Amino acid sequence: MAHHKDAIKRIKQNEKRRTKNRHYRSRMRNQIKKVRAAVEAGDHAAAMDQLRTAQSVIARVVSKGVIHKNAAARRISRLNKAVKALA
């Protein structure tokens, strides 16, 4: 256990950031799963709609600093490729 005031504060900050990051990351992953499910179902319109939402969520996660911008670009690119394969 931390004994210094600044170490105690740092532990509190880390815990708060961890919970926020988990929230954003799980939201992003759930949205990606929705896109993949729509692609597997073969529903192009639903996949496009979910893709738009996924792109927004992923961009938000990047702005919060949860994932790297290149990782986000890779995820969006792969989702886009999967949706375009339907058409």
N, C-alpha and C positions, 0 to 999 in steps of 0.2 A: 504494500500500500504506500502511496505517495505521502511524503511528510511536508514538502514545501508547498506554499500557497500556489505558486505558478504551476507546479506539477499537478496539483489537484484541479486547477482550472483547465489545464491541457487535457486531462482525462475527461472532464465534462464536455469540452468542446469536441473531442474526438468521438465521444458517444453520440452527441447530437448530430454530427456530420455523418456518422455511420448509418444512423437510422434514416436520415434524409436521402443518402445515396442509395440505400436499399430500396426505399420507396420508388425513387426515380428509375432505378435499374429494373425492378420487377414490373413497373408500369410499361417500360420499353419492351421488355421480353414478352409480356402478355400481348401487346399490340402486334409484335412480330408474329406471334403464334396465330393471331387472328388472320393476318395476311396469308400465312402459309396454309391455314385451314381453308380459306376461300380459294386459294390456288388449287389445292388438292380436290376440292369439291367441283372445280371447273367453272366456277361462277366469276366471269370476267368483270362484270359491273361491281360486284361486292368486293372483289380483290382490289380494283382501282380505288374504290372508296376507302377501304382499309389501308391501302398503301399511302394515300394522301394523309390520313391521320397518323400513320406510323412515321412518315417523314417529319411531320410536325413534332411528334413526341421525341424522336431521336435528336432533332435539332435542339430541342429544349434541354435534353439531357447533356448535350455537348456544351451548351451555354452555361450550365451549372457546374461543368468541370468534372462530371462523373465518368465520362469516357472521352477518349482522344478523338479529335475531329477526323482523322484518317480512318479510325475504326468505324465511326459513324458513316463516313462516305462509303466504306466497304459494305456495311450492312444495307444501306439504302440501295446501292448498286445491285447487290445480289437479289434483294426483294424485287427491284424494278425488272431485272432480267427474268425472274420467275413469272411475274405478272405478264410481261410482254410475250413470253412463250405461249401463253394461253391464246393470244390473238392471232 
